[in-house]
Amino acid sequence: MIRTAFILAAALSLAACGEKPQTNTGAKRDTPAFQGTSNPYNAPGWTAGDKTSWAQHLKTRAQNSQNEYNRVN
């Protein structure tokens, strides 16, 4: 009984060591963020590759949703 429990505990602890390395995530890191992605869930009104449009959307998002002074009623 104790031997079986020990073998089971050893097997469960070694099972956690089997994670595969995540070397290829598919994301390109050499392109700027404003260049865009092939993601269909981009913000409406933003054109990929337009740096001023990207900056404007970030500014609007920071003012409208992340500014605590504007969120307090």
C-alpha distances in whole Angstrom, upper triangle without the diagonal:
4,5,5,6,9,10,11,12,14,15,17,18,20,21,23,25,27,30,33,36,39,42,44,44,48,49,53,53,57,58,59,58,61,61,59,56,56,54,56,55,57,59,62,66,64,65,63,65,67,67,69,67,64,65,66,63,61,64,64,60,60,63,62,58,57,60,59,63,64,61,61,64
4,5,5,6,9,10,10,12,14,15,16,18,20,22,24,25,28,32,34,37,40,43,43,46,48,51,51,55,57,58,56,60,60,58,55,55,53,55,54,56,58,62,65,63,64,62,64,66,65,67,66,62,63,65,62,60,62,63,59,59,62,61,57,56,59,58,61,62,59,60,62
4,5,5,6,9,10,11,12,14,15,17,18,21,22,23,27,30,33,36,38,41,42,45,47,50,50,54,56,57,56,59,59,57,54,54,52,54,54,56,58,61,64,63,64,62,63,65,64,67,65,62,63,65,62,60,63,63,59,59,62,61,58,56,59,59,62,63,60,61,64
4,5,5,6,9,10,11,12,14,15,16,19,21,22,25,28,31,34,37,39,40,43,45,48,49,52,54,55,54,57,57,55,52,52,50,52,51,54,56,59,62,60,62,59,61,63,63,65,63,60,61,63,60,58,61,61,57,57,60,59,56,55,58,57,61,61,58,60,62
4,6,5,6,9,10,11,12,14,15,17,19,21,24,27,30,33,36,38,38,42,43,47,47,50,52,53,52,55,55,53,50,50,48,50,49,52,54,57,60,58,60,57,59,61,60,63,61,58,59,60,57,55,58,58,54,54,57,56,53,52,54,54,57,58,55,56,59
4,5,5,6,9,10,11,12,14,16,18,19,22,26,28,31,34,37,37,41,42,45,46,49,51,52,51,54,55,52,50,50,48,50,49,52,54,57,60,58,59,57,58,61,60,62,61,57,58,60,57,55,58,58,54,54,57,57,53,51,54,54,57,58,56,57,59
4,5,5,6,9,10,11,12,15,16,17,21,24,27,30,32,35,35,39,41,44,44,48,50,51,50,53,53,51,48,48,47,49,48,50,53,56,59,57,58,56,57,59,59,61,60,56,58,59,56,54,57,58,54,54,57,57,53,52,55,54,58,59,56,57,60
4,5,5,6,9,10,11,13,15,16,19,22,25,28,31,33,34,37,39,42,43,46,48,49,48,51,51,49,46,46,44,46,45,48,50,53,56,54,56,53,55,57,56,59,57,54,55,57,54,52,55,55,51,51,55,54,50,49,52,52,55,56,53,54,57
4,5,5,6,9,10,11,13,15,18,22,24,27,30,32,33,36,38,41,41,44,46,47,46,49,50,47,45,45,43,45,44,46,49,52,55,53,54,52,53,56,55,57,56,52,53,55,52,50,53,53,49,49,52,52,48,47,50,49,53,54,51,52,55
4,5,5,6,9,10,11,13,17,20,22,25,28,31,31,35,37,39,40,43,45,46,45,49,49,47,44,44,43,45,44,47,49,52,55,53,54,52,53,55,54,57,55,52,53,55,52,50,53,54,50,50,53,52,49,47,50,50,54,55,52,54,56
4,6,5,6,9,10,11,15,18,21,24,26,29,29,33,35,38,38,42,44,45,44,47,47,45,42,42,41,43,42,45,47,50,53,51,52,50,51,54,53,55,54,50,52,54,51,49,52,52,49,49,52,51,48,47,50,50,54,54,52,53,56
4,5,5,7,10,11,13,17,20,22,25,28,28,31,33,36,36,40,42,43,42,45,45,43,40,40,38,40,40,42,44,47,50,49,50,47,49,51,50,53,51,48,49,51,48,46,49,49,46,46,49,48,44,43,46,46,50,51,48,49,52
4,5,6,8,10,12,16,18,21,24,27,27,31,32,35,35,38,40,42,40,44,44,42,40,40,38,41,40,42,44,47,50,48,49,47,48,50,49,52,50,47,48,50,47,45,48,48,45,45,48,47,44,42,45,45,49,50,47,49,52
4,5,5,7,11,14,16,19,22,25,25,29,31,34,34,37,39,41,40,43,43,41,39,39,38,40,40,41,44,47,50,48,49,46,47,50,49,51,50,47,48,50,47,45,48,49,45,45,49,48,45,44,47,47,50,51,49,51,53
4,5,6,9,12,15,18,21,23,23,27,29,32,32,36,37,39,38,41,41,39,36,36,35,37,37,39,41,44,47,45,46,44,45,47,47,49,48,44,46,48,45,43,46,47,43,44,47,46,43,42,45,45,49,49,47,49,52
4,6,7,11,13,15,19,21,21,25,26,29,30,33,35,36,35,38,38,36,34,34,33,35,34,36,39,42,45,43,44,41,42,45,44,46,45,42,43,45,42,40,43,44,40,40,44,43,40,38,42,42,46,46,44,46,48
4,6,9,11,14,17,20,20,24,26,28,28,32,34,35,35,38,38,36,34,34,33,36,35,37,39,43,46,43,44,41,42,45,44,46,45,42,43,45,43,40,44,45,41,41,45,44,41,40,43,43,47,48,45,47,50
4,6,9,12,15,18,18,22,24,27,27,31,33,34,34,37,37,35,32,32,31,34,34,35,38,42,44,42,42,39,41,43,43,45,44,41,42,45,42,40,43,44,41,41,45,44,41,40,43,44,48,48,46,48,51
4,7,9,12,14,15,18,20,23,24,27,29,31,30,33,33,31,28,29,28,30,30,32,35,38,40,38,39,36,37,40,39,42,40,37,39,41,38,36,40,40,37,37,41,41,37,36,40,41,44,44,43,45,48
4,6,9,11,12,16,18,21,21,25,27,29,28,32,31,29,26,26,26,29,29,30,33,37,39,37,37,34,35,38,37,40,39,36,37,40,37,35,39,40,37,37,41,41,38,37,40,41,45,45,43,46,49
4,6,9,10,14,16,18,18,21,24,26,26,29,28,27,24,25,25,28,28,29,32,35,38,35,35,32,32,35,34,38,37,33,35,38,35,33,37,38,35,35,39,39,36,35,38,40,43,43,42,45,48
4,6,7,10,12,14,15,18,20,22,22,25,25,23,21,21,21,24,24,25,28,32,34,31,31,28,29,31,31,34,33,30,31,34,32,30,33,35,32,32,36,36,33,32,36,37,41,40,39,42,45
4,6,9,11,12,13,16,18,21,21,24,23,22,20,21,21,25,25,26,29,32,34,31,30,27,27,30,30,33,32,29,31,34,32,30,33,35,32,33,36,37,34,33,37,38,42,42,41,44,47
4,6,8,10,12,14,16,19,19,22,21,19,17,17,18,22,22,23,26,29,31,28,28,24,25,28,28,31,30,27,29,32,30,28,32,33,31,32,35,36,33,32,36,38,41,41,40,43,46
4,6,9,10,14,15,17,16,20,18,17,14,15,15,18,19,20,23,26,28,25,25,22,22,25,25,28,27,24,26,29,26,25,29,30,27,28,32,32,30,29,33,35,38,37,36,39,42
4,7,9,12,13,15,15,18,16,14,11,12,13,16,17,18,21,24,26,23,22,19,20,23,23,26,25,22,25,27,25,24,28,29,27,28,32,32,30,29,33,35,38,38,37,40,43
4,6,9,10,12,11,14,13,12,9,11,12,15,16,16,19,22,23,20,20,16,17,20,20,23,22,19,21,24,22,21,25,26,24,25,28,29,27,26,30,32,35,34,34,37,40
4,6,6,9,10,13,11,11,10,12,13,17,18,17,20,23,23,20,19,15,15,18,18,21,21,18,20,23,22,21,24,26,24,25,29,29,28,27,31,33,36,35,35,39,41
4,6,8,9,12,11,12,12,14,16,19,20,18,21,24,24,21,20,16,15,18,17,21,21,17,19,22,21,20,23,25,23,24,27,28,27,26,29,32,34,34,34,37,40
4,7,9,12,11,12,13,15,17,21,21,20,22,24,24,21,19,16,14,17,16,20,20,17,19,22,22,20,23,26,25,25,29,30,29,28,31,34,36,35,36,39,42
4,6,8,7,9,10,13,15,18,19,17,19,21,21,17,16,12,10,13,13,16,17,14,16,19,19,18,21,23,22,23,26,27,27,26,29,32,34,33,34,37,40
4,6,6,8,10,14,15,18,18,15,17,19,19,15,14,11,9,11,9,13,14,11,12,16,15,14,17,20,19,20,23,24,24,23,25,29,31,30,31,34,37
4,5,6,8,12,13,15,15,12,13,16,16,12,12,9,9,10,9,12,12,8,10,13,12,11,15,17,16,17,20,21,20,20,22,26,28,27,27,31,34
4,5,9,12,13,15,15,11,12,14,13,9,9,6,6,7,6,9,8,6,8,11,10,10,13,15,15,16,19,20,20,20,22,26,28,26,27,31,33
4,7,10,12,14,15,12,13,15,14,11,9,5,4,7,8,11,11,9,12,14,14,14,17,19,18,20,23,23,23,23,26,29,31,30,31,34,37
4,7,8,11,11,8,11,13,13,9,8,5,6,9,10,13,11,9,13,15,13,14,17,18,17,19,22,22,22,22,25,28,30,29,29,33,35
4,5,8,10,8,11,14,15,12,11,8,10,13,14,17,15,13,16,18,16,16,20,20,19,21,24,24,23,24,27,30,32,31,30,34,36
4,6,9,9,12,14,15,13,12,10,12,15,17,19,17,16,19,20,18,19,23,23,21,24,27,26,25,26,29,32,35,33,32,36,38
4,5,6,10,12,14,13,13,11,14,16,18,20,17,15,19,20,17,18,21,21,19,22,24,23,22,23,27,29,32,30,29,33,35
4,6,9,10,13,12,12,12,15,17,19,21,17,16,20,20,17,18,22,21,19,22,25,23,22,24,27,30,32,30,29,33,34
4,7,8,12,11,12,12,16,17,18,20,16,15,18,18,14,16,19,18,16,19,21,20,18,20,23,26,28,26,25,29,30
4,6,9,7,9,9,13,13,15,16,13,11,14,14,11,13,16,15,13,17,19,18,17,19,22,25,27,25,24,28,30
4,6,6,9,10,13,13,14,14,11,10,13,12,8,11,13,12,11,14,16,14,14,16,19,22,24,21,21,25,26
4,6,8,11,14,13,15,15,11,11,14,12,10,13,15,13,12,16,17,16,16,19,21,24,25,22,22,26,27
4,6,10,13,11,13,12,8,10,12,10,9,12,14,12,13,16,17,16,17,19,21,25,26,23,23,27,28
4,6,9,8,10,10,6,7,10,9,7,10,13,12,12,15,17,16,17,19,21,25,26,23,24,28,29
4,6,6,9,10,7,8,11,11,10,13,15,15,16,19,20,20,21,22,25,28,29,27,28,31,33
4,6,8,10,8,8,12,13,12,14,16,17,17,20,22,22,22,23,26,29,31,29,29,33,35
4,6,9,9,8,11,13,13,14,17,18,19,20,23,23,24,24,27,30,32,30,31,35,37
4,6,5,6,9,10,11,13,14,16,17,19,20,21,22,23,25,28,30,28,29,33,35
4,5,5,6,9,10,11,12,14,15,17,18,20,21,21,23,26,27,26,28,31,33
4,5,5,6,9,10,10,12,14,15,16,18,20,20,21,25,25,24,26,29,31
4,5,5,6,9,10,10,12,14,15,16,18,19,20,24,25,23,24,28,29
4,5,5,6,9,10,11,12,14,15,16,17,19,22,23,22,23,27,29
4,5,5,6,9,10,11,12,14,15,15,17,20,21,20,22,25,27
4,5,5,6,9,10,11,12,14,15,15,19,20,18,20,23,25
4,5,5,6,8,10,10,12,13,14,18,19,17,18,22,24
4,5,5,6,9,10,10,10,12,16,17,16,17,21,23
4,5,5,6,9,10,10,11,14,15,14,16,19,21
4,5,5,6,8,9,10,14,14,12,14,17,19
4,5,5,6,7,9,12,14,12,12,16,18
4,6,6,5,6,10,11,10,11,15,18
4,6,6,5,9,9,8,10,13,15
4,6,6,9,10,7,8,12,13
4,6,8,10,8,7,11,14
4,6,9,8,8,11,14
4,6,6,7,9,12
4,5,5,6,10
4,6,6,9
4,6,8
4,6
4
